[in-house]
Amino acid sequence: MPIDWITFREAMRQFATGVAVMTVRDGDTIHGMTANAFTSVSREPMLMLVCVMKDTTTHKLVTRSNTFALNILNANQRALAQRFAKQIPLPPDPFADIKHHRVVTGAPVFDECAAYVDCRVIAAHPGGDHTIFVGEVAAAGVGTSRSQLLLWVGGEYRSLENVIASEAKQSP
């Protein structure tokens, strides 16, 4: 029985995920995109994976640089998630007002993110219209403001606190 894209997307929206901005540096070019298709893969060696649509600038830059960082966002960083998902207009320099630094690979790491992983690509696997990049973790850290993480659930950005409060209101 064939499934249409709308039904598949609606089914996947029922699964809450964390939200990160994936960043990459290729020479003098820095770039970012919002990602929620990422996860840890292995403890030894420490591996992460992230899925990136093939026809994007991010894909081209990660393929060339073989590096990326994932900046896991706090609930108060929703505007950054929207910015790098192109849900709101991008400023001329999308990184100009974001305090960030480099760790190992040179990809931007946000000073105020909840956590980050900085990775070197060790494998790229086809995944339909996406590529599954597997990165060996070169560095990781936990930020100072991680009390409320940003989630993507039901096609919306939410904090865990908001999700719990919403569920409590719906309970009999």
Secondary structure, DSSP 8 states (H G I E B T S, - for coil): ----HHHHHHHHTTS-EE-EEEEEEETTEEEEEEE--EEEEETTTTEEEEEEETTSHHHHHHHHH-EEEEEE-BGGGHHHHHHHTTSS---SSTTTTS-EE--SS---EETT-SEEEEEEEEEEEEETTEEEEEEEEEEEEE-S--SSBEEEETTEEEEHHHHHHHHHHH--
